[in-house]
Every structure is written in C-alpha cells, then in structure tokens.
Amino acid sequence: MRYSYDWRIIFILLLTPFYGLFLVCMLQWPPALLGEIDSLVLQEGAWQAGAEQIAGELLHLKDSAREARLTAEDSYRLMSMIRREAHQELLAYEEQHDRLQGLVEASGEQKKVFGDLIELVLANLLGDPIGQTFGKNATIKVYSLQEAGYRGCMAKVRLHNLEALRVVLAGDQVRSKGETTAAAAKRTGAVLAVNAGGHFAHEGALVPLGTTVVDGEIMNFSGASDLSFVGFNRSGQLVGGEINTREQLQAMDVLHGASFLPTLLRGGKKQAIPADWANTRQPRTLVGHFENGDLLFIVIDGRREGWSVGVTLEEAQEKLLEFKVRDAYNLDGGGSSTFYYGGKVLNRPSDGVERRVVTNIVVLP
C-alpha cells in the first residue's frame, strides 16, 4: 500500500523544534534587551519617516532652486537690457552734450567776433577811449562824441557780474525830493551812472513815471500805452517796450527798469517816432545793446549854442545803427541828461547844474 506525503507539512514539522527553541530563548532574554530591540525597531521607523521627510524637502529645495535659477536668468536678462539702454542713453547724452558744447563754443566765438567788430567800428568812428575801467564786475570803455552840431559821451559796458548793473531810486524811495546822478553814483560806489526814467511832481514830491522795478520788485506800475519800459532781466540783457500788464512784466523776468519813451530800435530796425517828438533837437539820454549783448549808454548835450544844440531822435536812430546797435530806447532827456564816470560829471547838463531825478542807472566797477 502506498502513501503520499505533503512535503511542506513535513518541513514545518521539522522546523517546529527550532521555533520553539527560539521562542524559549526570547522568553529568557533580559527585559532591557527586549526594550532595546523594540527601541531599535521604533528608531528604524522614525529614521524611515525622517528620510522620507528629508527626501520631500530635497525635492522642494530642488524646485525652489529651479525657480530661483529661472528668476536669476530673467533678472540677468532684465539687467542686461537696462545696461544696454543706459549705455545707449549715455551715448545719446554725450552726443547731445558735445553738440550743445559746440553750440556754446560757437556762440562764444560769435560773440567774440561781434565784440571785435564793435571795437573796430567804434575805434574808426570815435577814436581811442577817453577812459577805461577793467573791473571784476564790468569792463567799461568811455568815448567822446563830437558830431556836427552836437557833443556828448558814450560808454560801452561788458558785464562780468549781473549785480553790477542797477536802477536806483532817489533815497531808495518811490516818493522823494530827487537825487542827482552824481550823488546816486557816489552813494552806491558806482564808477558809471546815467539818469534813467522820467518823473512828475505830485503833492510836493517827485514820483517815477510809468513803471519802475528795483531788485526784481515792482516799485510802481502803470500800463500806459504811450510809454516804453526799459529794463534789464536776470541774465543782464536789455529788455523793454510797451508793457500793459504786470503779468507781461513778470514774464520778462526783469530785475531792474524804468520808463520813458519812445523805443528807437528793435532788432536793428527803426521804430516809429511819435509825432510830438519828431524832428526836435534836445539833450538826450539813450540806452541800447549790441549784437553780442554788450550795453551802451549815450548822453548828448543840448540847448547850449556854441557847444551842442542837441540831437533829434531820427538822427539818434541813424547814429545807433552806424554803431551796429541792435535794440535801443530813449530815456529821460533835457535838463535831466547826465553822464557820470570816474568820480565826475563828464557832460554839460543844459540847466548849468545837475538836475535832481528819481531814478538812475549805475554800474559798479
């Protein structure tokens, strides 16, 4: 009779003694050792969990690093673009600066050419200066005018300091008893001075005619259309003409100025002479400037037979154009016309003595 066997069962039965022995041994191990084994098993689980957490963090860091790399690449491209644009702007600025510098140099050279031309014209027409001042504030050359029928004095002024040129009120007040041109010059320490705007008497005092500006402040204002304002702006340039509103005056950025009439030249062109003033010989005080910005002040004597009978405004226009003057204005004349230079009055006022006036133009040395 044959028997069949399940070898798996036989194998288990053979190992059973060993399992039993192992179980008996474990039961006999010290509790501390069993605790350590349990602790090791727990630590292994914790290590595994920690490893999984670290792996997750590493993946997160990898993603962050990738994002940071992409951001850095974008920033680099942006900075490169900014640097290129900045470089292009710098090149454009340098090109513009060089162009402007060239224009400035050309302008300076042009002014020098005009200055040399003016010196040549005046030397040919008037001869050598009768007085010169080379000060830190201004260079002044004074000439004697001697024409058929009249005499006078002229000063060409090149400013080095805008504060050297001022309009001063008599006694520094709008209403006063007036002040001579020489007194105003000595009071302010000026080397050159001429009378300026007109005036009228009111309630026992002299008051400036029209509009007067001193140190940028409007001392009195009149929008009279028949008057010409004559002033100097904050760049030292001669400005003026008909002023009807305060806004017009402020737009001209005037630092000093006074009023009289009429305007003689504008842009090298003659301006109309009012009928009441036409073809009349009188003592005159004139102010103008040349193409290069140099100023000129002219005082012509009159009402003195054998010395000077005065000049008409039409003749004055011709003479100014002969001097190559660009813009010019007529200031108060008659007995007010006074030319002060170097500590004394050089002309011969028609009254025989200086007349008190309310405004004077002074130039500091």
C-alpha positions as CSV (number, residue, x, y, z in Angstrom):
1,M,0.0,0.0,0.0
2,R,1.5,3.4,-1.0
3,Y,1.3,6.6,0.9
4,S,1.5,10.2,-0.4
5,Y,3.2,12.9,1.7
6,D,2.8,16.8,1.7
7,W,6.4,17.8,1.9
8,R,5.5,21.3,3.1
9,I,3.9,19.9,6.2
10,I,6.8,17.7,6.8
11,F,9.2,20.7,6.5
12,I,7.2,22.7,9.0
13,L,7.1,19.8,11.5
14,L,10.9,19.6,11.2
15,L,11.4,23.3,11.9
16,T,8.9,23.4,14.8
17,P,11.5,22.4,17.4
18,F,13.7,25.3,16.3
19,Y,10.9,27.8,16.5
20,G,10.1,26.6,19.9
21,L,13.7,26.8,21.0
22,F,13.9,30.4,19.6
23,L,10.7,31.3,21.5
24,V,12.1,29.8,24.7
25,C,15.3,31.8,24.2
26,M,13.4,35.0,23.7
27,L,11.4,34.4,26.8
28,Q,14.6,34.0,28.7
29,W,16.2,37.3,27.3
30,P,16.5,40.1,29.7
31,P,13.7,42.7,29.5
32,A,16.2,45.5,28.9
33,L,17.4,43.7,25.8
34,L,13.9,43.3,24.6
35,G,13.3,47.1,25.2
36,E,16.4,47.9,23.2
37,I,15.2,45.8,20.4
38,D,11.8,47.5,20.5
39,S,13.6,50.9,20.6
40,L,15.7,50.0,17.6
41,V,12.6,48.9,15.7
42,L,10.9,52.3,16.6
43,Q,14.0,54.2,15.7
44,E,14.2,52.4,12.4
45,G,10.6,53.6,11.7
46,A,11.5,57.2,12.8
47,W,14.5,57.1,10.6
48,Q,12.5,55.9,7.7
49,A,9.9,58.7,8.3
50,G,12.7,61.3,8.6
51,A,14.3,60.0,5.4
52,E,11.0,60.4,3.6
53,Q,10.6,63.9,5.0
54,I,14.2,64.9,4.0
55,A,13.6,63.4,0.6
56,G,10.4,65.6,0.3
57,E,12.3,68.7,1.4
58,L,15.1,68.0,-1.0
59,L,12.5,67.8,-3.8
60,H,11.1,71.1,-2.6
61,L,14.5,72.7,-2.5
62,K,15.2,71.3,-6.0
63,D,12.0,73.0,-7.2
64,S,12.9,76.3,-5.4
65,A,16.4,76.2,-6.8
66,R,15.0,75.7,-10.3
67,E,12.6,78.7,-9.8
68,A,15.5,80.8,-8.4
69,R,17.6,79.9,-11.4
70,L,14.8,80.9,-13.7
71,T,14.3,84.1,-11.8
72,A,18.0,84.9,-11.8
73,E,18.1,84.3,-15.6
74,D,15.2,86.7,-16.0
75,S,16.9,89.3,-13.8
76,Y,20.1,88.9,-15.7
77,R,18.3,89.4,-19.0
78,L,16.5,92.5,-17.5
79,M,19.7,93.9,-16.1
80,S,21.4,93.4,-19.5
81,M,18.6,95.2,-21.2
82,I,18.8,98.0,-18.7
83,R,22.5,98.3,-19.1
84,R,22.2,98.4,-22.9
85,E,19.5,101.1,-22.7
86,A,21.5,103.0,-20.1
87,H,24.6,102.8,-22.4
88,Q,22.6,104.0,-25.3
89,E,21.2,106.9,-23.3
90,L,24.7,107.8,-22.1
91,L,25.9,107.8,-25.7
92,A,22.9,109.9,-26.7
93,Y,23.6,112.3,-23.8
94,E,27.3,112.6,-24.6
95,E,26.4,113.3,-28.2
96,Q,23.8,115.9,-27.2
97,H,26.3,117.4,-24.7
98,D,29.0,117.6,-27.4
99,R,26.6,119.2,-29.8
100,L,25.4,121.8,-27.1
101,Q,29.0,122.4,-26.1
102,G,29.8,123.0,-29.8
103,L,26.9,125.5,-30.0
104,V,28.1,127.2,-26.8
105,E,31.6,127.5,-28.2
106,A,30.3,128.7,-31.5
107,S,28.1,131.2,-29.7
108,G,31.1,132.3,-27.6
109,E,33.2,132.6,-30.7
110,Q,30.4,134.5,-32.5
111,K,30.1,136.9,-29.6
112,K,33.9,137.4,-29.7
113,V,33.7,138.2,-33.4
114,F,30.9,140.7,-32.8
115,G,32.9,142.2,-29.9
116,D,35.9,142.6,-32.1
117,L,33.8,144.1,-34.9
118,I,32.2,146.6,-32.4
119,E,35.6,147.6,-31.1
120,L,36.8,148.2,-34.7
121,V,33.7,150.2,-35.6
122,L,33.9,152.4,-32.5
123,A,37.7,152.9,-33.0
124,N,37.1,154.1,-36.6
125,L,34.2,156.3,-35.7
126,L,35.2,157.7,-32.3
127,G,38.9,157.1,-31.9
128,D,40.5,155.9,-28.7
129,P,38.5,155.7,-25.5
130,I,38.9,158.7,-23.1
131,G,38.5,156.4,-20.1
132,Q,38.6,152.7,-19.4
133,T,37.8,150.5,-16.4
134,F,38.7,146.9,-16.2
135,G,36.9,145.8,-13.0
136,K,35.9,142.5,-11.6
137,N,32.2,143.4,-12.2
138,A,32.4,145.1,-15.6
139,T,34.7,146.3,-18.4
140,I,33.8,149.9,-19.3
141,K,35.1,152.0,-22.2
142,V,34.1,155.6,-22.5
143,Y,34.2,157.6,-25.7
144,S,33.7,161.3,-26.6
145,L,31.1,162.0,-29.2
146,Q,31.7,165.1,-31.4
147,E,29.5,165.4,-34.4
148,A,28.4,168.3,-36.4
149,G,26.1,170.3,-34.2
150,Y,26.2,168.2,-31.0
151,R,28.6,166.7,-28.4
152,G,28.2,164.0,-25.8
153,C,29.6,160.9,-24.1
154,M,29.2,157.2,-24.7
155,A,30.1,154.2,-22.6
156,K,30.3,150.6,-23.8
157,V,29.8,148.2,-21.0
158,R,30.5,144.4,-20.8
159,L,29.2,142.9,-17.6
160,H,31.0,140.3,-15.7
161,N,28.7,140.3,-12.7
162,L,24.9,140.9,-13.1
163,E,24.7,142.6,-9.8
164,A,27.0,145.3,-11.1
165,L,24.1,146.9,-13.0
166,R,21.3,148.5,-11.1
167,V,18.5,151.0,-11.2
168,V,18.4,153.0,-8.0
169,L,15.6,155.2,-6.7
170,A,16.4,158.6,-5.2
171,G,16.9,158.0,-1.5
172,D,15.7,154.4,-2.2
173,Q,12.1,155.7,-2.0
174,V,9.4,155.9,-4.6
175,R,8.4,159.4,-3.4
176,S,11.3,161.8,-2.8
177,K,12.8,165.2,-3.5
178,G,15.0,163.6,-6.1
179,E,18.7,162.9,-6.3
180,T,21.4,163.9,-8.7
181,T,23.1,161.3,-10.8
182,A,26.5,162.0,-9.3
183,A,25.0,161.7,-5.8
184,A,23.4,158.4,-6.7
185,A,26.8,157.1,-8.1
186,K,28.8,158.1,-5.1
187,R,26.2,156.7,-2.7
188,T,26.3,153.3,-4.4
189,G,30.0,153.2,-5.2
190,A,29.4,153.2,-8.9
191,V,32.0,154.1,-11.5
192,L,29.5,154.9,-14.2
193,A,26.0,156.4,-14.0
194,V,23.4,158.0,-16.2
195,N,19.9,159.3,-15.5
196,A,17.1,156.8,-16.2
197,G,13.2,157.2,-16.3
198,G,11.0,160.2,-16.3
199,H,9.2,161.7,-13.3
200,F,6.4,164.1,-12.4
201,A,5.6,166.3,-9.4
202,H,2.8,165.2,-7.0
203,E,1.9,166.8,-3.7
204,G,5.3,168.3,-3.2
205,A,7.3,165.2,-4.1
206,L,8.8,163.7,-7.3
207,V,7.3,160.4,-8.4
208,P,8.6,158.0,-11.1
209,L,6.8,158.0,-14.4
210,G,5.2,154.7,-15.6
211,T,6.7,151.5,-14.2
212,T,9.8,151.1,-12.0
213,V,11.5,147.8,-11.0
214,V,14.3,147.6,-8.4
215,D,15.9,144.3,-7.4
216,G,13.1,142.4,-9.0
217,E,10.4,144.3,-7.0
218,I,7.8,146.3,-8.9
219,M,8.0,149.7,-7.0
220,N,5.3,151.4,-9.1
221,F,3.3,150.2,-12.1
222,S,1.5,151.9,-15.0
223,G,0.1,150.2,-18.1
224,A,0.2,153.5,-20.1
225,S,0.4,152.5,-23.8
226,D,2.4,155.6,-24.8
227,L,5.4,154.7,-22.6
228,S,8.3,152.3,-23.2
229,F,9.6,150.3,-20.3
230,V,13.4,150.0,-20.3
231,G,14.8,147.2,-18.2
232,F,17.5,144.6,-17.6
233,N,16.5,140.9,-16.9
234,R,18.2,138.4,-14.6
235,S,20.6,137.5,-17.4
236,G,21.8,141.1,-17.8
237,Q,20.1,141.5,-21.1
238,L,18.4,144.8,-22.2
239,V,14.6,144.3,-22.5
240,G,11.7,146.6,-22.9
241,G,8.9,148.0,-24.9
242,E,5.2,148.6,-24.3
243,I,4.0,146.9,-21.1
244,N,0.3,146.8,-20.4
245,T,0.0,144.3,-17.5
246,R,2.0,143.1,-14.5
247,E,2.0,139.6,-16.0
248,Q,3.8,140.9,-19.1
249,L,6.4,142.4,-16.8
250,Q,6.9,139.3,-14.7
251,A,7.2,137.1,-17.8
252,M,10.2,139.3,-18.9
253,D,11.9,138.3,-15.6
254,V,13.0,141.9,-15.1
255,L,15.5,142.7,-12.4
256,H,15.8,146.5,-12.9
257,G,13.9,149.0,-15.0
258,A,12.3,152.4,-15.5
259,S,10.1,154.1,-18.1
260,F,10.1,156.8,-20.7
261,L,9.6,157.0,-24.5
262,P,10.0,156.1,-27.3
263,T,11.5,152.8,-28.4
264,L,14.1,153.7,-31.0
265,L,15.4,150.4,-32.4
266,R,14.1,146.8,-32.2
267,G,16.1,144.0,-33.8
268,G,18.2,146.6,-35.7
269,K,15.1,148.2,-37.2
270,K,13.9,151.8,-36.7
271,Q,10.7,152.2,-34.7
272,A,8.2,154.9,-35.4
273,I,8.8,158.2,-33.6
274,P,5.7,159.8,-32.1
275,A,4.6,162.9,-34.0
276,D,5.0,165.2,-30.9
277,W,8.6,164.0,-30.7
278,A,9.6,164.1,-34.3
279,N,12.5,166.2,-35.7
280,T,13.1,168.0,-32.4
281,R,16.6,168.7,-31.1
282,Q,17.0,168.1,-27.4
283,P,19.6,166.8,-24.9
284,R,19.2,163.0,-24.9
285,T,20.0,160.0,-22.8
286,L,19.9,156.8,-24.7
287,V,20.5,153.1,-23.8
288,G,20.9,150.1,-26.1
289,H,22.9,146.9,-26.7
290,F,25.0,145.4,-29.4
291,E,24.5,142.0,-31.1
292,N,26.9,140.3,-28.6
293,G,25.0,141.7,-25.5
294,D,27.4,144.5,-24.6
295,L,25.5,147.6,-23.4
296,L,25.9,151.2,-24.3
297,F,24.9,154.4,-22.6
298,I,24.8,157.7,-24.5
299,V,24.3,161.2,-23.2
300,I,24.1,164.1,-25.8
301,D,24.2,167.6,-24.6
302,G,21.8,170.3,-26.0
303,R,20.4,173.8,-25.6
304,R,23.9,175.2,-25.5
305,E,24.8,177.4,-28.5
306,G,28.4,177.0,-29.5
307,W,28.7,173.7,-27.7
308,S,25.8,171.4,-28.5
309,V,22.3,172.1,-29.7
310,G,21.1,168.6,-29.1
311,V,20.0,165.8,-31.5
312,T,16.7,164.6,-33.0
313,L,15.5,161.1,-32.3
314,E,15.7,160.4,-36.0
315,E,19.4,161.4,-36.0
316,A,19.9,159.3,-32.9
317,Q,18.5,156.3,-34.7
318,E,20.9,156.7,-37.6
319,K,23.9,157.1,-35.3
320,L,22.9,154.0,-33.3
321,L,22.6,151.9,-36.5
322,E,26.0,153.3,-37.5
323,F,27.3,151.9,-34.2
324,K,25.8,148.5,-35.1
325,V,23.3,148.7,-32.2
326,R,20.5,146.1,-32.1
327,D,17.9,147.5,-29.7
328,A,17.7,151.0,-28.2
329,Y,15.5,153.2,-26.1
330,N,15.2,156.9,-25.3
331,L,15.4,157.7,-21.6
332,D,14.6,161.0,-19.9
333,G,16.4,163.9,-21.6
334,G,16.5,167.7,-21.4
335,G,18.0,169.0,-18.2
336,S,18.0,165.5,-16.7
337,S,20.6,164.1,-19.1
338,T,23.7,163.5,-17.1
339,F,26.8,161.3,-17.7
340,Y,28.9,160.4,-14.7
341,Y,32.2,158.5,-14.9
342,G,35.3,158.1,-12.7
343,G,34.1,160.4,-10.0
344,K,32.8,163.4,-12.0
345,V,30.2,164.5,-14.5
346,L,31.7,164.5,-18.0
347,N,28.9,166.2,-20.0
348,R,27.4,169.7,-19.6
349,P,23.8,169.4,-18.3
350,S,21.6,172.0,-20.1
351,D,20.5,173.6,-16.8
352,G,24.1,174.5,-16.0
353,V,24.0,172.2,-12.9
354,E,22.7,168.7,-12.3
355,R,19.0,168.2,-12.1
356,R,17.5,166.1,-9.3
357,V,15.9,163.0,-10.8
358,V,14.1,160.0,-9.3
359,T,15.9,157.1,-11.0
360,N,19.4,156.5,-12.2
361,I,21.2,153.6,-13.8
362,V,24.5,152.8,-12.1
363,V,27.4,150.4,-12.9
364,L,29.7,149.1,-10.2
365,P,33.4,148.6,-11.1
